[in-house]
Amino acid sequence: MRAAAAGARGAGAWRARAEHRPDAAVIDIRLPPGHTDEGLRAAVAIRRERPGTGVLIFSQYVETRYAAQLLGDGAAGVGYLLKERVVDIAEFVDALRRVAAGGTALDPEVVTQFFGAGRRAAALGTLTPREREVLSHMAQGRTNQAIAASFVVTERAVEKHIAHIFAKLDLPPSETDHRRVLAVLRYLEAVG
């Protein structure tokens, strides 16, 4: 397995890949200067320009939307490990070798969240247009009374829409969870 430049950042990772042509790149999602998605953009560019290069995302964050983008063309040669869960150097090296050889190395937590996000997005797809509008207003922090006024309906009608939203998103009544907040979080995750 060929090694390239250690510590390359964003565009530097791209230049190091072009110069050294490594078998795999280990990239964090969030890199300087913006600490947003620079690493992912570099990873996607590497996969697009040189599909045979393995890409191992090594991050402290599970970003399902980023994982979907990276895995969009298939999982061969792709890995996504969480820094906090890799406790053995041999385990990390094994994952890197698999990715470089065209295999896959996905942390179980990444897989769980990735499929969970897909199910949540599918549940949002079952909402009627009016329920999506109500959920959008909830995400804006609007009260039932304010939502009712904007739609020119009764508060009871809004409450019925919200009850349907909770049912479709599988948010049963709970002593420990605030269903309205959980519904809004799922909405924001889907539209974010």
N, C-alpha and C positions, 0 to 999 in steps of 0.2 A: 504494500500500500504506500503510495507516494504522499509525502507531507508537503504542505505549502507554507503560507505565512501565518504565524501565530499572532493573535491580537489585531488582525485586520478588522476595520470597522466599515460598515455600510459600503460605500463606493470602494473602499480599500479592499474589502473582501472580494468584490467583483474583479478588481485589477489583479489581485493575487491569484484568483482562479484562472484568469486569462493568461497570466505569465507562467504559472507553475503547472497548470492542468492537473490538479489533484484528483484522486479517485473519489473523494468525498469532502464535503465542507461541513464544519460544525459551526452553527450560527445561532446566536441568541435573537429572539424576536425584536426586543427593544434595545437599540444601540444609540450611542451618541450621534448626532447632537440632539435629536428630538426625543429620543427614548419612546418612540411610538411603534412604528412597524418597519423601520429601516432594514432590519435583519430579514424579515419576511420578504420584503420587496427584492432584496439581494438574492434570497433563496429561490424565489419564483423566477427571477431573471436567469440565474444559473441553470435551473431546470429547463427553461425555454431555449436558451442558447446552446447548451451542451447537455442534452437529455441523459447521457450516460453517467453524469456526475451525481453521486449520491449526496443527499442533503440531510443532515441530522440537526434538527432544531433542539437546542439544549437551553431551556428557559425555566424561569420560576413561575411562569404564567401559563395557564391553559387558555388559549384563545381559539375557540371552536371555529370562528369564522375564518381565521388564518389557516387553521388545519384543513378546512374544506377547500380553501384556495390552493394550498400546496398539494393536496391529495386529488385535486380535480382531474388530473390526467392519469391517475393510477397511483398505487402505493409502492410500486417497485422502486427501490433506491431512496426511500423516504423514511426518516425516523423522527420521533418527537418524544424526548425524554424530559422529565421534570428534575431540575437540579436537586431539589430537596429529597427526592426519592432514590437518587443514585448514591449508594453508600459504598460500593465496591468498584475500584478502578477496573478490575478485570471485567466486570459486568458492562461498564461503559465501553471499554475497548472492544468487547465482543459485539455490542450493538453497532459500533462504528464500522467494524469489519463487515457485518451483515449488510448494512446500508451501502457500503462501498461496493459490495459484490452484487448489488441489485435486490437485496432483500429488504425487509421492513423491520423496524424496531419502534413499537408504540407503547408508551407507558399505559398501564391499565386505566389510570385515572383520565388520561386523554381520551381513550376509547369510550369510557363511560360518559364523560361529558359531551363528547362528539355525538354519540347516539342519543343522549338525553336532549341535546339541543335540537336534533332532527325531529324527535317526537314532539317537543314543545312547539316547534314551528308548524308541524302538521296539525297540532291541536288549534293553533291560532287560525289555520286555514279553514277550520270548521265554523268559525264565527261568521255571522251574517254581516252585511255591510253596516247595518245600524249598530250591531254589537261592537264592531271595530271602531266606529265613531265614538261610542260611549267609552270604550277602553282608551281611546286617544284622549278624550276629555279627562278621564281619570288620571292619565299620565301627566296631564297639564296641571294636576292638583285641584281640579274643579270638584265642588261638592255635588251631591245628587240634586240639590235645589238648583244650582247653577246650570247643570247639564239639562235638567228638565226645562228651564227657562230658554236655553239656547235652541232646543228642539221643539219648543212649544207643546210639551206633553206634561203629564202629571209626574210627580215624584214617584208614584207607585209604578208607572210604566218604566221609569229608569231603574227602579229597584228590580223589576222583573228581568230587564236586560242584563243587569249585573249578576243576578242569580243564574241566568243562562250562561254567562261568561264563566262564572266560577265552576259550574258543572262541566262545561266543555273543556276547561283547562284542568280539570280534575283537582280542584281546590276545595276539599270538604271543610266544614266548620272545624275549628281547632282552638284549643285553649292557649296554644303557644305561638301560633302563626297569625299574621294579619293578612287575610286573603286579598284584600284590595291592593296592598303593597306587592304581594307576590304576583298578582295578575299584571300589574304595571311593569314589574321587573321583566316578566316574560315578554311583554309587548315591546319594551325598550330593547331587549336582547335581539328580538326578531327584526326590528326596524333599524337597529344600530349598525 
